[in-house]
Amino acid sequence: MAVNCEKVISDLFAAWTRLNVDEVMTHFTEDAVWDNVPMSPAKGHAAIREMTHGFMKDASAFSAKILKSAHDGNVVFNERVDTIVMKNGKKADIPVAGMFELTDGGKIKVWRDYFDLATFTKQIS
């Protein structure tokens, strides 16, 4: 393990709070996979960028409150609550369990989130 993996994940979520797609993308390897388990996984930079933009385009704010975090080598697990405020004023609080696999250089090669999609959609509908 060559980097502080938990800091990399903290930095990723800081970029999300700024709703900055380009900054978010700096945290991924070119062949990374982002798997939002109730949805189809995004594989590679272009697909991850598209999914990230899909989440951000209607959002006015995002935050991630990390409740618990642990890591083993280059793998980080966290329990968190993601909050998304939509441009129409609706807000969703989504409990999430996340897993991140990082390279020794501190880039995310796998991001897997487990959450209930209905919890999100009910709050923003």
Secondary structure, 3 states (H helix, E strand, C coil): CCCCHHHHHHHHHHHHHCCCHHHHHCCEEEEEEEEECCCCCEECHHHHHHHHHHHHCCEEEEEEEEEEEEEECCEEEEEEEEEEEECCCCEEEEEEEEEEEECCCCCEEEEEEECCHHHHHHHHC
